[in-house]
Amino acid sequence: PAPQDAASYSMLKEQLFEVLHTLTPREENVLKLRFGLEDGRPRTLEEVGKVFSITRERIRQIEAKALRKLRHPSRSKRLKDYLE
């Protein structure tokens, strides 16, 4: 990848983690595991549920709430520049 692409990716990742940090710790960790943001390996609802010792349905609810929060303009505007 071109150096500018690598720099953009690095900045995007930094912004993403800053935005995730505005969520509750549980919401942040659920999204990181579900989307494989730290190790590149997305987990299933079942796998994440086992980590937290709760049902996959509860994980789905936490994930949905966290994603809803991330769509709010106060958070999403920080990531919009990277979508072009």
N, C-alpha and C positions, 0 to 999 in steps of 0.2 A: 504493500500500500504506500501511496505517496505520503511524505512527511506531514502535509497539511491534513490529510485524511486521518492519520494516526493522532494528530493533535486534536482534531475535532472529536474523534471517538473518545479520547481521554477526557476532554472537557464535558462531553455528553455524559459519560459514566460518572464523573464527579458531580454534575448537576443532578443526575438521577438519584445518586445516593443521598445528596443533601435533601432532595424532595422526599425521599422515602423516610428520612430521619424525622420528618415532621409528623409522621404517623405514630401510633402507639408502638412500643417495642414488639408486641405480639404481631400486629399487622405488618410491620416492616419485615420481621423474620418470616412470616407466612409467604409474603410476596417474593422475598429473596429465594426461598426454597422452591416455591411453585414455578418460578421462571428461571431458576438456575443462575441467578445473578452473581453469585460468588464463585461457583465452581463449574459453571457451564452445563450442569446436569439438572434439568427441570424435574421436579418430583410430582408424583400423582397426589390427589387429595388424600388417598389412603396413606401414602408414605408420610406426608406432612402431619396427618392426624396422629400417627404413631409417635412422631417426635414430640408432639405436644400432649399426648395421651388424651385426645378428644376425638370425636367422630369426624368422618370425612365431610358430613353435612355441615357440621359446625365450622370446619375449615373453609368450606365453600362460602358460608355466610360471612366469615371474617374477610375472606378474599374479596367478595363482592362489595362489602362496606369500604374496604381500603381503596379499591379501584374507583368507587364512587367519589371518595374524598379526593383522589388524585385528579379526577376530571374537573374539579372545582377550579374556576379561573385563577384563584389566588395561588394555586400550586401548578396548574398545567401551563400557565404562561411562561414559566421558567424553562420548559422543555420544548415549546412550540417552535423556536428558532431552528431546532435540529430536524424538523419534519419536512423541510423544503428540499 
